[in-house]
Amino acid sequence: MIVSALTDPPDLDTALRTLWGASPMPFAAAVDNPHLSDTFQAPQRRLEELVALRASGLLHGPNGVGKTLLVQHVLRSLCVHTRA
């Protein structure tokens, strides 16, 4: 079996659409500061409440809506708070 590497890999947006059928990335590409958008802040507050209560929850949504970006942002903010 011969496996060849991609010589010109697709950009991230194309890869997400082709591989996972993702919609446009609303938090990464659509706004400059995703953490300032109302759409981002509501679930962020809920995740922070879960952390404060030491509770668990489920974050769900279609491909490409920003779930991973949201969790990364919340985790980064937790790291900053624990270092201070």
TORKE-332682 format. One line per field, with one value per atom (N, C-alpha, C, O, CB): residue number from 0; residue in one letter; atom name; x, y, z. Coordinates in Angstrom, 3 decimals. Glycine has a CB too. Layout:
tidren	[NUM_...] .
nuro	[a_...] .
sedren	[CA_...] .
east	[X_...] .
north	[Y_...] .
up	[Z_...] .
END
This chain:
tidren	[0_0_0_0_0_1_1_1_1_1_2_2_2_2_2_3_3_3_3_3_4_4_4_4_4_5_5_5_5_5_6_6_6_6_6_7_7_7_7_7_8_8_8_8_8_9_9_9_9_9_10_10_10_10_10_11_11_11_11_11_12_12_12_12_12_13_13_13_13_13_14_14_14_14_14_15_15_15_15_15_16_16_16_16_16_17_17_17_17_17_18_18_18_18_18_19_19_19_19_19_20_20_20_20_20_21_21_21_21_21_22_22_22_22_22_23_23_23_23_23_24_24_24_24_24_25_25_25_25_25_26_26_26_26_26_27_27_27_27_27_28_28_28_28_28_29_29_29_29_29_30_30_30_30_30_31_31_31_31_31_32_32_32_32_32_33_33_33_33_33_34_34_34_34_34_35_35_35_35_35_36_36_36_36_36_37_37_37_37_37_38_38_38_38_38_39_39_39_39_39_40_40_40_40_40_41_41_41_41_41_42_42_42_42_42_43_43_43_43_43_44_44_44_44_44_45_45_45_45_45_46_46_46_46_46_47_47_47_47_47_48_48_48_48_48_49_49_49_49_49_50_50_50_50_50_51_51_51_51_51_52_52_52_52_52_53_53_53_53_53_54_54_54_54_54_55_55_55_55_55_56_56_56_56_56_57_57_57_57_57_58_58_58_58_58_59_59_59_59_59_60_60_60_60_60_61_61_61_61_61_62_62_62_62_62_63_63_63_63_63_64_64_64_64_64_65_65_65_65_65_66_66_66_66_66_67_67_67_67_67_68_68_68_68_68_69_69_69_69_69_70_70_70_70_70_71_71_71_71_71_72_72_72_72_72_73_73_73_73_73_74_74_74_74_74_75_75_75_75_75_76_76_76_76_76_77_77_77_77_77_78_78_78_78_78_79_79_79_79_79_80_80_80_80_80_81_81_81_81_81_82_82_82_82_82_83_83_83_83_83] .
nuro	[m_m_m_m_m_i_i_i_i_i_v_v_v_v_v_s_s_s_s_s_a_a_a_a_a_l_l_l_l_l_t_t_t_t_t_d_d_d_d_d_p_p_p_p_p_p_p_p_p_p_d_d_d_d_d_l_l_l_l_l_d_d_d_d_d_t_t_t_t_t_a_a_a_a_a_l_l_l_l_l_r_r_r_r_r_t_t_t_t_t_l_l_l_l_l_w_w_w_w_w_g_g_g_g_g_a_a_a_a_a_s_s_s_s_s_p_p_p_p_p_m_m_m_m_m_p_p_p_p_p_f_f_f_f_f_a_a_a_a_a_a_a_a_a_a_a_a_a_a_a_v_v_v_v_v_d_d_d_d_d_n_n_n_n_n_p_p_p_p_p_h_h_h_h_h_l_l_l_l_l_s_s_s_s_s_d_d_d_d_d_t_t_t_t_t_f_f_f_f_f_q_q_q_q_q_a_a_a_a_a_p_p_p_p_p_q_q_q_q_q_r_r_r_r_r_r_r_r_r_r_l_l_l_l_l_e_e_e_e_e_e_e_e_e_e_l_l_l_l_l_v_v_v_v_v_a_a_a_a_a_l_l_l_l_l_r_r_r_r_r_a_a_a_a_a_s_s_s_s_s_g_g_g_g_g_l_l_l_l_l_l_l_l_l_l_h_h_h_h_h_g_g_g_g_g_p_p_p_p_p_n_n_n_n_n_g_g_g_g_g_v_v_v_v_v_g_g_g_g_g_k_k_k_k_k_t_t_t_t_t_l_l_l_l_l_l_l_l_l_l_v_v_v_v_v_q_q_q_q_q_h_h_h_h_h_v_v_v_v_v_l_l_l_l_l_r_r_r_r_r_s_s_s_s_s_l_l_l_l_l_c_c_c_c_c_v_v_v_v_v_h_h_h_h_h_t_t_t_t_t_r_r_r_r_r_a_a_a_a_a] .
sedren	[N_CA_C_O_CB_N_CA_C_O_CB_N_CA_C_O_CB_N_CA_C_O_CB_N_CA_C_O_CB_N_CA_C_O_CB_N_CA_C_O_CB_N_CA_C_O_CB_N_CA_C_O_CB_N_CA_C_O_CB_N_CA_C_O_CB_N_CA_C_O_CB_N_CA_C_O_CB_N_CA_C_O_CB_N_CA_C_O_CB_N_CA_C_O_CB_N_CA_C_O_CB_N_CA_C_O_CB_N_CA_C_O_CB_N_CA_C_O_CB_N_CA_C_O_CB_N_CA_C_O_CB_N_CA_C_O_CB_N_CA_C_O_CB_N_CA_C_O_CB_N_CA_C_O_CB_N_CA_C_O_CB_N_CA_C_O_CB_N_CA_C_O_CB_N_CA_C_O_CB_N_CA_C_O_CB_N_CA_C_O_CB_N_CA_C_O_CB_N_CA_C_O_CB_N_CA_C_O_CB_N_CA_C_O_CB_N_CA_C_O_CB_N_CA_C_O_CB_N_CA_C_O_CB_N_CA_C_O_CB_N_CA_C_O_CB_N_CA_C_O_CB_N_CA_C_O_CB_N_CA_C_O_CB_N_CA_C_O_CB_N_CA_C_O_CB_N_CA_C_O_CB_N_CA_C_O_CB_N_CA_C_O_CB_N_CA_C_O_CB_N_CA_C_O_CB_N_CA_C_O_CB_N_CA_C_O_CB_N_CA_C_O_CB_N_CA_C_O_CB_N_CA_C_O_CB_N_CA_C_O_CB_N_CA_C_O_CB_N_CA_C_O_CB_N_CA_C_O_CB_N_CA_C_O_CB_N_CA_C_O_CB_N_CA_C_O_CB_N_CA_C_O_CB_N_CA_C_O_CB_N_CA_C_O_CB_N_CA_C_O_CB_N_CA_C_O_CB_N_CA_C_O_CB_N_CA_C_O_CB_N_CA_C_O_CB_N_CA_C_O_CB_N_CA_C_O_CB_N_CA_C_O_CB_N_CA_C_O_CB_N_CA_C_O_CB_N_CA_C_O_CB_N_CA_C_O_CB_N_CA_C_O_CB_N_CA_C_O_CB_N_CA_C_O_CB_N_CA_C_O_CB_N_CA_C_O_CB_N_CA_C_O_CB] .
east	[0.830_0.000_0.881_1.814_-0.948_0.593_1.365_0.524_-0.607_1.794_1.092_0.411_1.219_2.419_0.241_0.575_1.285_0.796_-0.393_1.103_1.691_1.348_0.748_1.039_2.592_-0.092_-0.644_0.460_1.135_-1.827_0.642_1.663_1.130_1.892_2.161_-0.164_-0.788_-2.066_-3.154_-1.092_-1.943_-3.128_-4.150_-3.776_-2.728_-5.440_-6.475_-6.411_-5.874_-7.869_-6.956_-7.023_-7.998_-8.774_-7.454_-7.970_-8.767_-10.259_-10.954_-8.494_-10.753_-12.180_-12.623_-13.663_-12.496_-11.843_-12.162_-12.096_-12.960_-11.209_-11.077_-10.940_-12.122_-12.656_-9.631_-12.534_-13.658_-14.952_-15.728_-13.841_-15.174_-16.383_-16.378_-17.399_-16.527_-15.236_-15.171_-15.158_-15.864_-13.932_-14.367_-14.217_-15.394_-15.855_-12.948_-15.886_-16.915_-18.204_-19.123_-16.389_-18.301_-19.523_-19.783_-20.933_-20.697_-18.721_-18.857_-19.381_-19.107_-17.518_-20.130_-20.586_-19.439_-18.416_-21.869_-19.589_-18.518_-18.227_-19.127_-18.901_-16.985_-16.593_-17.047_-16.393_-15.065_-18.151_-18.709_-17.869_-17.893_-20.065_-17.128_-16.370_-14.962_-14.417_-16.326_-14.365_-12.977_-12.877_-12.076_-12.324_-13.673_-13.526_-14.517_-14.222_-13.679_-15.680_-16.733_-16.551_-17.023_-18.071_-15.882_-15.671_-14.209_-13.542_-16.593_-13.720_-12.317_-12.071_-11.033_-11.885_-13.017_-12.904_-14.105_-15.111_-12.810_-14.008_-15.177_-15.723_-16.933_-14.831_-14.858_-15.316_-16.166_-16.787_-14.130_-16.209_-17.028_-18.426_-19.289_-16.331_-18.660_-19.970_-20.994_-20.657_-19.871_-22.240_-23.315_-23.508_-23.798_-24.620_-23.350_-23.513_-22.484_-22.768_-23.403_-21.323_-20.232_-20.372_-20.079_-18.872_-20.814_-20.822_-21.845_-21.575_-21.089_-23.007_-24.039_-23.562_-23.618_-25.329_-23.097_-22.607_-21.334_-21.085_-22.348_-20.528_-19.333_-19.723_-19.124_-18.498_-20.723_-21.190_-21.703_-21.444_-22.298_-22.429_-22.948_-21.823_-21.878_-23.888_-20.809_-19.663_-18.947_-18.543_-18.676_-18.789_-18.125_-18.944_-18.376_-17.904_-20.274_-21.131_-20.947_-20.879_-22.610_-20.866_-20.630_-19.304_-19.218_-20.643_-18.275_-16.966_-17.067_-16.556_-15.898_-17.718_-17.844_-18.600_-18.294_-18.549_-19.581_-20.382_-19.734_-20.217_-21.788_-18.636_-17.979_-18.969_-19.013_-17.370_-19.754_-20.786_-20.355_-19.346_-22.158_-21.115_-20.827_-21.961_-23.060_-20.620_-21.694_-22.687_-22.306_-21.282_-22.830_-23.129_-22.892_-22.962_-23.957_-23.923_-21.899_-21.847_-22.053_-21.285_-20.487_-23.075_-23.356_-23.774_-24.179_-24.451_-23.667_-24.054_-23.515_-22.688_-23.547_-23.964_-23.498_-22.019_-21.421_-24.328_-21.459_-20.057_-19.809_-20.601_-19.655_-18.709_-18.259_-18.894_-18.738_-18.474_-19.611_-20.257_-19.394_-19.741_-21.552_-18.267_-17.353_-17.260_-16.802_-17.751_-17.685_-17.633_-16.206_-15.946_-18.238_-15.297_-13.910_-13.293_-12.591_-13.090_-13.536_-13.010_-13.536_-12.789_-13.380_-14.800_-15.408_-14.734_-14.375_-16.910_-14.562_-13.930_-12.485_-12.025_-13.988_-11.768_-10.385_-10.319_-9.447_-9.751_-11.237_-11.264_-11.534_-10.868_-12.343_-12.497_-12.825_-11.640_-11.302_-14.094_-11.010_-9.851_-8.708_-8.052_-9.376_-8.464_-7.417_-7.717_-6.821_-7.264_-8.985_-9.337_-9.163_-8.810_-10.787_-9.405_-9.191_-7.706_-7.331_-9.757_-6.878_-5.422_-4.914_-4.060_-4.676_-5.430_-5.016_-5.432_-4.665_-5.623_-6.644_-7.135_-6.356_-6.150_-8.616_-5.925_-5.202_-3.754_-3.150_-5.217_-3.195_-1.818_-1.762_-0.729_-1.216_-2.868_-2.879_-2.893_-2.904_-4.075] .
north	[-1.173_0.000_1.245_1.347_-0.007_2.174_3.412_4.554_4.779_3.698_5.262_6.409_7.647_7.700_6.238_8.629_9.863_10.995_11.080_10.225_11.847_13.000_14.091_14.186_13.530_14.908_16.051_17.065_17.487_16.695_17.450_18.453_19.857_20.776_18.305_20.022_21.324_21.109_21.043_22.040_20.997_20.715_21.846_23.002_20.489_21.521_22.556_23.472_23.093_21.918_24.670_25.572_24.993_24.096_27.007_25.486_24.935_24.960_23.973_25.693_26.062_26.183_25.113_24.483_27.583_24.901_23.881_22.492_21.655_23.977_22.240_20.933_20.648_19.539_20.859_21.624_21.423_21.131_20.259_22.648_21.859_21.645_20.273_19.585_22.746_19.879_18.616_17.411_16.433_18.591_17.474_16.308_16.123_14.998_16.427_17.205_17.075_17.808_17.802_17.564_18.426_19.147_20.328_20.711_18.220_20.910_22.009_23.269_23.534_22.296_24.021_25.323_26.316_25.975_25.799_27.530_28.513_28.694_28.571_29.870_28.981_29.141_30.505_31.506_28.978_30.576_31.866_32.632_33.863_31.673_31.949_32.651_32.969_34.008_31.840_32.108_32.331_33.316_34.250_31.012_33.122_33.941_35.095_36.115_33.082_34.956_35.949_37.187_38.268_35.326_37.042_38.194_38.251_37.220_38.118_39.441_39.594_39.145_38.556_41.041_39.420_39.059_38.205_38.733_40.330_36.895_36.044_36.137_36.039_34.618_36.321_36.371_37.604_37.678_36.341_38.563_39.753_39.617_40.460_40.950_38.564_38.431_37.866_37.040_37.525_38.313_37.823_36.320_35.621_38.556_35.830_34.412_33.582_32.447_34.154_34.116_33.424_33.560_32.613_33.978_34.719_35.000_34.179_33.783_36.456_33.916_33.158_31.747_31.371_33.075_30.956_29.627_29.699_28.808_28.792_30.744_30.900_31.061_30.436_32.108_31.895_32.086_30.775_30.469_33.153_30.011_28.734_27.759_27.064_28.111_27.707_26.830_27.288_26.463_26.807_28.587_29.116_28.812_28.546_30.640_28.848_28.489_27.014_26.670_28.777_26.149_24.727_24.518_23.716_23.934_25.238_25.125_25.593_24.931_25.950_26.720_27.269_26.317_26.222_28.621_25.621_24.676_23.292_22.404_24.549_23.129_21.822_20.775_19.646_21.389_21.185_20.328_19.901_20.374_21.059_19.022_18.604_19.039_19.344_17.074_19.067_19.458_18.901_18.235_20.981_19.179_18.694_19.877_20.599_17.591_20.058_21.105_20.434_19.551_21.900_20.843_20.201_21.239_22.352_19.128_20.851_21.716_21.143_20.231_23.155_21.656_21.154_21.459_22.285_21.757_20.779_20.988_22.447_23.069_20.070_22.971_24.290_25.476_26.600_24.419_25.273_26.416_27.082_28.156_25.980_26.457_27.091_26.437_27.069_28.482_25.182_24.493_24.393_24.718_23.092_23.950_23.787_25.136_25.252_23.089_26.143_27.474_27.999_28.610_28.437_27.766_28.190_27.509_28.175_27.882_26.198_25.455_25.900_26.064_23.927_26.097_26.566_27.921_28.156_26.656_28.802_30.142_30.046_30.712_31.026_29.229_29.072_28.457_28.903_28.190_27.440_26.822_27.816_27.846_25.611_28.633_29.648_30.638_31.033_30.391_31.037_31.989_31.354_32.045_32.482_30.052_29.371_29.330_29.513_27.949_29.089_29.054_30.416_30.494_28.621_31.479_32.831_33.114_33.707_33.882_32.698_32.941_32.136_32.610_32.604_30.937_30.119_30.595_30.346_28.645_31.274_31.790_33.086_33.411_32.022_33.824_35.127_34.997_36.006_35.933] .
up	[0.000_0.000_0.000_0.796_1.204_-0.875_-0.973_-0.419_-0.850_-2.450_0.534_1.135_0.806_1.073_2.684_0.235_-0.091_0.791_1.100_-1.575_1.190_2.022_1.148_-0.044_2.781_1.762_1.037_0.802_1.742_1.814_-0.432_-0.725_-0.503_-0.203_-2.159_-0.649_-0.441_0.369_-0.203_-1.808_1.710_2.522_2.433_2.235_3.980_2.578_2.508_3.725_4.766_2.401_3.591_4.732_5.750_5.419_4.294_6.969_8.054_7.750_7.991_9.326_7.231_6.937_5.941_6.134_6.387_4.876_3.879_4.490_4.228_2.686_5.303_5.943_6.860_6.850_6.733_7.647_8.558_7.803_8.195_9.444_6.731_5.942_5.264_5.246_4.892_4.710_3.955_4.876_4.633_3.066_5.923_6.797_7.743_7.936_7.598_8.334_9.358_9.042_9.861_10.647_7.907_7.559_8.465_8.679_7.604_9.000_9.950_9.270_8.099_10.623_10.030_9.554_9.722_10.317_10.326_9.213_9.412_10.904_11.735_8.773_11.233_12.625_13.124_12.832_12.792_13.871_14.251_15.253_15.251_14.806_16.108_17.129_16.677_17.050_18.389_15.890_15.488_14.330_14.381_15.102_13.297_12.094_12.018_11.395_10.881_12.635_12.448_13.325_12.972_12.732_14.447_15.327_15.744_15.838_16.575_15.989_16.387_17.824_18.125_16.224_18.703_20.116_20.508_20.981_21.016_20.317_20.545_21.962_22.163_20.241_22.939_24.325_24.618_25.679_25.258_23.712_23.905_23.298_23.544_23.307_22.507_21.863_22.847_23.695_20.614_22.732_23.590_23.427_24.397_23.278_22.217_21.933_22.684_23.068_20.435_22.895_23.586_25.100_25.831_23.129_25.580_27.015_27.792_28.926_27.239_27.212_27.943_28.297_29.468_27.108_27.330_27.709_28.553_29.366_26.463_28.371_29.202_30.664_31.539_28.736_30.934_32.312_32.910_34.073_32.358_32.103_32.599_32.928_33.942_31.570_32.076_32.367_33.631_34.450_31.176_33.791_34.994_36.248_37.307_34.866_36.137_37.266_37.634_38.814_36.935_36.625_36.881_37.606_38.537_35.564_37.179_37.819_39.269_40.171_37.049_39.493_40.840_41.766_42.955_40.793_41.217_42.016_42.095_42.797_41.425_41.362_41.242_40.753_41.242_42.593_39.780_39.196_37.800_37.276_39.147_37.221_35.851_34.940_35.404_35.767_33.670_32.688_31.338_31.187_32.625_30.377_29.023_28.066_28.016_28.627_27.317_26.300_24.953_24.571_26.345_24.242_22.953_21.930_22.268_23.100_20.693_19.586_18.300_18.328_19.795_17.176_15.883_15.658_16.348_14.755_14.690_14.333_13.966_13.259_13.166_14.453_14.030_14.709_14.232_12.626_15.815_16.456_17.522_18.015_17.071_17.885_18.833_20.199_21.150_19.017_20.319_21.618_22.149_23.307_21.497_21.314_21.738_22.078_23.083_20.646_21.275_21.542_22.877_23.641_20.403_23.158_24.420_25.609_26.580_24.419_25.541_26.645_26.823_27.953_26.386_25.726_25.820_26.515_27.352_24.422_26.168_26.771_28.278_29.071_26.086_28.669_30.092_30.837_31.933_30.271_30.254_30.902_31.064_32.106_30.100_30.033_30.134_31.255_32.001_28.803_31.368_32.427_33.808_34.764_32.249_33.920_35.194_35.556_36.714_35.138_34.553_34.783_35.246_36.129_33.497_34.660_35.038_36.472_37.230_34.083_36.859_38.213_39.250_40.367_38.302_38.901_39.882_40.062_41.106_39.451_39.060_39.181_39.983_40.569_37.794_40.010_40.678_42.188_42.894_40.230] .
END
